[in-house]
Amino acid sequence: MSQKKDGTTDHRPWGYFEVLSDEQSHKVKRIVIYPGKRMSLQLHRKRSEHWYILNGEAFIILNDRTLKVHEGESVDIQQEELHRIENTGSNDLIFIEIQRGDYFGEDDIERIEDDFGRI
């Protein structure tokens, strides 16, 4: 899968994301998850992520913990930490994802569980 460049939008079964910045040292995305949808349970080998919730509420699985988050809250996900986010509200969940690490390609997603058959 090709790297997404600044300003591009990529649609997924759970919603979509827009790449706001794609630099050698970091990547920033604005991610929208539709009500009742969730991303795959996944981990990354080459990057960490910081999620800042702009709108909505969600459950986040982080390793063996489940966190309830609302707008204005954030979560840090380290390399190789198992994680998933689920929109538990009735409106779109919107958050900013800041990636840091050695590589930011979509092929650094190691899916463990997926509602859409992408394992």
HUDAKA-V568903 format. One record per pair of residues at least 4 apart in sequence whose ideal C-beta (glycine too) atoms are under 7 Angstrom apart, sorted by the first residue. I is the first residue (numbers start at 0). J is the second residue. Records with the same first field share a line. If there is no record, write none. Layout:
# HUDAKA-V568903
I->J ; J
This chain:
# HUDAKA-V568903
0->104 ; 105 ; 106
2->21 ; 104
3->7 ; 9 ; 18 ; 21
4->18 ; 21
5->18 ; 19 ; 20 ; 21
6->18
7->17 ; 18
8->15 ; 17
9->15 ; 16
10->15
11->15
12->115
13->32 ; 33 ; 36 ; 37 ; 38
14->30 ; 31 ; 32 ; 33 ; 36
15->31
16->28 ; 29 ; 30
17->28 ; 29
18->26 ; 28
19->27 ; 28 ; 29
20->25 ; 26 ; 27
21->26
25->97 ; 98 ; 99
26->98 ; 103
27->95 ; 97
28->96
29->93 ; 95
30->94 ; 96
31->91 ; 93
32->36 ; 38 ; 84 ; 86 ; 91 ; 92
33->86 ; 91
34->86 ; 88 ; 89 ; 90 ; 91
35->86
36->86
37->83 ; 84 ; 85 ; 86 ; 114
38->83 ; 84
39->83 ; 110 ; 112 ; 113 ; 117
40->60 ; 81 ; 83 ; 111 ; 112
41->82 ; 83 ; 108 ; 109 ; 110 ; 111
42->79 ; 80 ; 81 ; 82 ; 109
43->78 ; 107 ; 108
44->78 ; 79 ; 107 ; 109
45->100 ; 101 ; 102 ; 107
46->78 ; 98 ; 99 ; 100 ; 102 ; 103 ; 107
47->76 ; 77 ; 78 ; 99 ; 100
48->76 ; 96 ; 97 ; 98
49->73 ; 75 ; 97
50->73 ; 74 ; 94 ; 96
51->73 ; 94 ; 95
52->57 ; 68 ; 69 ; 70 ; 71 ; 72 ; 73 ; 94
53->70 ; 93 ; 94 ; 95
54->70 ; 90 ; 91 ; 92 ; 93
55->70 ; 86 ; 88 ; 90 ; 91 ; 92 ; 93
56->68 ; 69 ; 87 ; 88
57->68 ; 84 ; 85 ; 86 ; 87 ; 92
58->65 ; 67 ; 85 ; 87
59->66 ; 68 ; 74 ; 82 ; 84
60->65 ; 82 ; 83
61->66 ; 74 ; 76 ; 80 ; 82
62->80 ; 81
66->74
68->72 ; 74
76->80 ; 82
78->100
81->111
86->92
88->92
98->103
102->107
110->117 ; 118
113->117 ; 118
